[in-house]
Amino acid sequence: MKTKSADKVESLYIAIILYKSSSDKPDYQPLYQESFVLVKATSLQEAKVKVLNHAKNESVSYTNENGETITWSFEQVVDMNSVLHDNFDSSEEIVDLYTRHFRNYEAYQSFEPLLSQEQL
């Protein structure tokens, strides 16, 4: 999806942002969130700036149903790159946007709640 903006071609980039929850409860176990976001920018550098600003603005604190203060804060941008295919239209049902590789399935399974059958 390339668009022209003031003679600059915009492309789509994908970023993986890592957030961490914390609490004022002494025995609170942090929860981490990976967020995959799409950003439109004229360069990877511009996309990085946009994503960092977005991620920092997503930090939030609230009081949960038990009266504990929960804070979600930005940890880091894990990865960022142009999408694999940014030329697609509404007639396509599936489009690959991002691919990541790893070697240690057991390590991946240990932190991925959906694979480890952990209930969130």
N, C-alpha and C positions, 0 to 999 in steps of 0.2 A: 504494500500500500504506500506508494510513493506519491507525495503531494508537493506542489511547489509553493513556497512561502517566501516572498521577496527575493526571487531568483535563486533560492536555495532549495535543494531537494531534501525533503524530509523522509526518513526511513523509520521503521519500527525496531525498537531494541527491547530486549527482555532482561529483567534484573531479578535476582534472588536476594531478598532482604531478610536478615535474621533479626528477630525481636526477642526480648526476654522479659518474662514477668517476674516481679518481686513483690514482697508483702511485708507489712509490719508484724505479721505473725512469726514468732521465733522459729517454729519448726516447718515453715513453708518450704515446699519443694518447688524450685523454679520450673516454669513451663516455657518452652521455646516455640516460636512460630516462624516457619518459612513462608514468605509471601512472594509470589511470582507476579511481577507487574510488567505491563507493556508501557513503553514510553515512545512518543514521537519526537524525533530530534533530527537536526541536520548533520550531526556527527556523534561518534561515540563519546567524545569529551563533553559535548553539550548534554547528552543523555545522562552521563554520570552526575553532572551538576544537578540536573532535574531530579534524579532519583534520590540523591543525598538530601536535597531540600524536602522532598516528599516524605522520606523515611523519618527525618528529624521531626517533622510536623505531625507524625502519627503517634508520637508518645502521648500516653494518657494515664491518668489515675482515676480510680473510682472506688466506692465502698461496695463490697459484695453483700450478699444476704446475711452473712455472719458478722457484719460490722467491721470486717478487715479491709484495710486499704490495699488494693491491688494496683500495681504500676506496671504498665507495658512500656518498655524503652527500646530504642534502636540500638542494636549491637554492631552490625556491620553489613555491608553489601558483600554477599558471598561470591557472586559471579554476575557478570553482565556482558552481553554480546548482542549483535544483531540477530533478529529472528531468522530461523532457517529459510522460511519462505514468506516473504512479505507481499507477494503478488498473488492474492487469492480473491475470489469473489464469493458472493452469497450462494452460488450454485454448488460449491464444494462443501461436503459434509464434514470432512476431517482434514486438518492441516497441521503438520508438525511445526511447532514453534521453537522448541528447545530440546536439546539432548545432553545428558550428562552421563559420564562413565565412571565406574568404580570397580575395584577388584575384590573387596572383602564383603561378601553378602552378609555374613554373621554380624559384622560391625554395623552395617546398614540396618539390619533387622533389629538390632538392639536399641536403636534410637528412633526407629520409625514406628509410632504407636499402632498404625493400621496393620503392620506386618507382625508385630509382637502380640496382637490381640488385646492390647491395653485399652481400657475404656477411658475416654476423656470426659 
